[in-house]
Amino acid sequence: MLTRTKNLRRVCVALTLAGVLVISQWSRAGHALGDTRLIVWFFDVGQGDAIFIESPNGEQLLIDGGPGSVVLEKLSDVMPFWDRTIDRILLTHPHADHVDGLVEVVERYDVKTVYTTGVEYATSSELEFERRISDDQNVVIVNRSMTIDLGDGVTLKLITPTSSLEHERVDDVNDASIVGILRYGETSILLTGDIGNEAELQLIPFIDEPVDVLKVGHHGSRYSTSTALLQAIRPKVGVISAGEGNEYGHPHQEILERLASFGVSVLRTDQNGDVRLLSDGEEPWITAFSD
């Protein structure tokens, strides 16, 4: 009888600890009771991009996957262990620091829809990604402006590309990135992929109002985030996704100074870790989670 009581206590303690861990993860992920909030994570995946979006109704969108497979750890930190589905994946462009992690994601998770330009860029990661999405997922080739409805008033308006790049070779794959504006009420986020200054100039006419948050282009390269773009969008916050001590020197000092001259507050994954944005449709609030 004593042994049975001890075993029961152990089970109760284990269940309690498990419950505490689940609640802790749920809270860190940005959820709350009666939640009507948009959650956006800019993951610290090293020298690359991975952005995870969850609308108030639970619709999920992963934009890019970073290099390697670290994105899987990041997803497990913010998604409950029983959730093995991701509604949508979007690949901005097929450089390794954006597509590598997605190869593993489509292997581990049931993905309903994949968005890509289909631009030709024959690397091993890109070819493997295309192979894995060829049969099971609904693949949407982005070849025009379109709006993705994520539910509960959350939309992602894809601005570029404006013509088909499927099976095309381009001079600069970065400038062929899918660019979009995420909106929820009064909150807006410009997601730029890796576009450079020339592509930014083509983008400006399609942006009709300031944005709250800028995902700074190309990890803070000196060839992105032009004065013209900043004048057009007037962001309050800039998020830079870059790897600590990366060989490219991202973010470049001149970009940091340019952002500062426009009064933009900057958060960097190489210094601040994962960056989480929450919004109830009004002013967003942003928190950094350094390790």
C-alpha atoms as one frame of an Amber mdcrd trajectory, in Angstrom:
protein
   0.000   0.000   0.000   2.860   2.366   0.880   4.587   1.632  -2.426   1.361
   2.328  -4.330   0.970   5.665  -2.507   4.549   6.666  -3.328   4.024   5.776
  -6.966   0.823   7.813  -7.071   2.649  10.805  -5.588   5.392  10.478  -8.194
   2.803  10.418 -10.969   1.073  13.497  -9.524   4.381  15.363  -9.243   5.324
  14.415 -12.806   1.934  15.545 -14.126   2.195  18.805 -12.196   5.671  19.509
 -13.551   4.514  18.696 -17.068   1.580  21.065 -16.651   3.850  23.848 -15.402
   6.182  23.352 -18.375   3.283  23.472 -20.845   1.860  26.634 -19.254   5.305
  28.236 -19.185   5.881  27.440 -22.862   2.367  28.639 -23.763   2.994  31.946
 -21.989   6.475  32.471 -23.492   5.090  31.732 -26.939   2.863  34.791 -26.484
  -0.487  33.193 -25.740  -2.966  34.369 -23.125  -6.473  33.401 -22.018  -9.097
  34.819 -24.334  -6.300  35.576 -26.791  -6.977  37.964 -29.661  -3.321  38.696
 -30.338  -1.116  38.358 -33.346   2.200  36.665 -32.525   5.282  37.129 -34.699
   8.635  35.530 -33.915  11.877  36.602 -35.553  13.942  33.556 -34.656  17.651
  33.696 -33.902  18.811  31.090 -36.416  22.273  32.493 -37.036  23.083  34.082
 -40.383  19.688  33.707 -42.008  15.961  34.411 -41.698  13.122  32.474 -40.082
   9.913  34.279 -39.144   6.976  32.472 -37.502   3.540  34.083 -37.519   0.463
  32.943 -35.617  -2.823  34.779 -36.008  -5.376  35.012 -33.162  -7.325  32.079
 -34.603  -4.224  29.863 -34.554  -3.394  30.039 -38.277   0.364  29.580 -38.673
   2.784  30.818 -41.313   6.541  30.205 -41.405   8.549  32.539 -43.635  11.961
  31.035 -44.505  13.832  28.491 -42.424  17.333  29.817 -41.878  20.509  27.755
 -42.361  20.799  24.221 -41.032  18.008  22.787 -38.900  18.025  25.107 -35.854
  14.548  26.301 -36.869  13.177  22.952 -35.670  14.347  23.740 -32.125  12.834
  27.206 -32.353   9.480  25.858 -33.500   9.433  23.295 -30.686   9.952  26.163
 -28.221   6.822  28.027 -29.321   4.524  25.262 -30.600   2.914  22.639 -28.336
   4.540  19.229 -28.670   1.356  17.671 -30.046   1.069  20.199 -32.904   2.630
  18.578 -35.957   1.040  20.803 -38.590   1.963  24.187 -40.048  -0.688  25.785
 -42.208   1.564  27.705 -44.586   5.230  28.066 -45.489   6.643  30.876 -47.605
  10.118  30.806 -49.148  11.183  34.343 -50.028  14.079  33.155 -52.213  16.178
  29.994 -52.469  19.496  30.972 -50.897  20.716  28.414 -48.351  20.299  30.752
 -45.370  16.575  30.870 -46.133  15.734  27.457 -47.567  17.921  24.978 -45.640
  15.710  24.790 -42.569  12.546  24.461 -44.636  13.793  21.157 -46.038  13.643
  19.734 -42.506  10.372  21.481 -41.656   8.432  19.938 -44.545   9.857  16.564
 -43.520   8.802  16.874 -39.858   5.514  18.771 -40.161   2.329  18.368 -42.149
   2.371  21.551 -44.249  -0.817  22.499 -46.058   0.362  25.223 -48.454   3.758
  26.388 -49.715   4.391  29.756 -51.402   7.438  30.239 -53.595   8.509  32.107
 -56.726   9.794  28.978 -58.410  12.861  30.908 -59.576  15.604  28.626 -60.879
  18.522  28.335 -58.491  19.909  24.829 -58.578  21.548  24.211 -55.220  21.268
  20.948 -53.318  19.021  22.537 -50.665  16.677  24.109 -53.193  16.425  20.934
 -55.253  15.692  18.863 -52.135  13.067  21.363 -50.995  11.351  21.214 -54.385
  11.444  17.432 -54.315   9.845  17.236 -50.899   7.020  19.645 -51.700   6.299
  18.255 -55.162   3.782  15.615 -54.085   2.248  16.340 -50.720   1.760  20.109
 -50.439  -0.379  22.611 -52.282   2.257  24.794 -53.966   1.377  28.379 -54.905
   3.709  30.131 -57.331   3.754  33.821 -56.431   3.752  35.704 -59.735   1.596
  38.724 -58.927   0.415  40.830 -56.039  -1.866  38.784 -53.799  -3.223  38.793
 -50.267  -3.034  35.827 -47.906  -5.880  35.851 -45.380  -4.608  34.439 -42.074
  -7.945  34.917 -40.325  -9.323  37.214 -37.633  -8.313  40.294 -39.614  -4.665
  39.316 -40.136  -3.488  39.642 -43.739  -0.186  39.314 -45.548  -0.187  41.349
 -48.745   2.481  40.061 -51.122   3.786  42.987 -53.174   6.505  41.383 -55.260
   7.218  39.670 -57.547   4.719  41.168 -60.003   5.412  38.713 -62.819   6.269
  35.044 -63.136   9.801  33.938 -62.259   8.996  30.229 -62.393  11.885  28.295
 -63.965  13.606  31.614 -64.751  17.232  32.473 -64.088  17.761  35.966 -62.676
  20.858  38.104 -62.215  20.268  38.584 -58.489  18.159  36.075 -56.572  18.051
  38.452 -53.583  16.160  41.042 -55.629  13.707  38.316 -56.651  12.615  37.894
 -53.011   8.958  37.797 -52.115   8.169  40.990 -50.193   5.021  41.472 -48.147
   3.277  43.648 -45.581   1.703  41.899 -42.596  -1.246  43.825 -41.127  -3.476
  43.398 -38.115  -5.555  46.436 -37.243  -3.159  49.318 -36.690  -0.088  47.056
 -36.660   1.976  46.694 -39.841   5.262  44.886 -40.567   7.232  45.116 -43.812
   8.952  41.808 -44.573  11.643  42.411 -47.162  13.494  39.149 -47.715  16.951
  40.061 -49.028  16.083  42.759 -51.560  18.635  45.498 -52.255  18.398  49.209
 -52.949  17.260  48.986 -56.575  14.454  46.577 -55.766  13.433  48.830 -52.865
  12.911  51.718 -55.282  10.515  49.571 -57.300   8.728  48.594 -54.100   8.063
  52.105 -52.759   5.142  53.003 -55.086   3.193  50.032 -53.738   3.475  51.169
 -50.089   0.841  53.765 -49.340   1.427  54.410 -45.624   4.098  54.124 -42.903
   4.775  50.785 -41.212   5.454  50.047 -37.552   8.177  47.444 -37.977  10.733
  46.837 -40.715  12.416  43.490 -41.120  15.670  45.077 -42.213  16.687  43.856
 -45.657  19.474  41.343 -46.279  20.573  41.006 -42.650  21.696  44.630 -42.480
  23.748  44.694 -45.673  24.974  48.127 -46.790  23.247  47.469 -50.117  19.770
  47.419 -48.563  17.585  49.649 -46.358  18.067  52.777 -48.438  17.308  56.307
 -47.336  14.509  56.366 -49.916  12.828  53.331 -48.355  13.107  54.682 -44.825
  11.656  58.022 -45.917   8.704  56.215 -47.481   7.844  53.834 -44.643   9.084
  55.657 -41.494   9.328  52.540 -39.282   9.465  52.771 -35.512  11.361  49.504
 -35.033  13.828  47.617 -37.215  14.553  43.930 -36.661  17.842  42.603 -38.044
  18.339  38.870 -38.409  22.066  38.135 -38.493  24.513  35.632 -37.075  26.922
  36.595 -34.329  30.385  37.327 -35.754  29.280  36.506 -39.301  31.870  36.755
 -42.091  29.886  39.400 -44.004  30.057  42.031 -41.279  26.262  42.208 -41.064
  24.764  44.462 -39.944  26.997  47.131 -41.433  27.679  50.181 -39.309  26.396
  52.584 -41.949  23.004  50.856 -41.882  22.858  51.080 -38.101  23.687  54.780
 -38.340  21.084  55.302 -41.068  18.403  53.632 -38.983  19.412  55.736 -35.976
  19.182  58.921 -38.052  15.530  58.079 -38.736  14.863  57.398 -35.060  14.392
  53.664 -35.625  14.861  51.434 -32.586  16.861  48.354 -33.574  16.717  44.794
 -32.309  19.290  42.301 -33.563  19.070  38.536 -33.282  22.872  38.302 -33.045
  22.772  40.424 -29.872  19.210  40.168 -28.565  18.296  36.589 -29.456  14.764
  35.659 -30.507  12.497  38.657 -30.976   8.751  38.356 -30.302   6.111  40.832
 -31.437   2.622  40.803 -29.965  -0.293  42.879 -31.198  -3.958  43.166 -30.286
  -4.520  45.306 -33.363  -3.246  48.495 -31.777   0.373  49.408 -31.026   2.558
  46.289 -31.032   4.855  45.448 -28.155   8.156  43.724 -28.750  10.276  41.576
 -26.447  13.723  40.062 -26.964  14.675  36.683 -25.489  18.435  36.360 -25.282
  19.810  32.972 -24.213
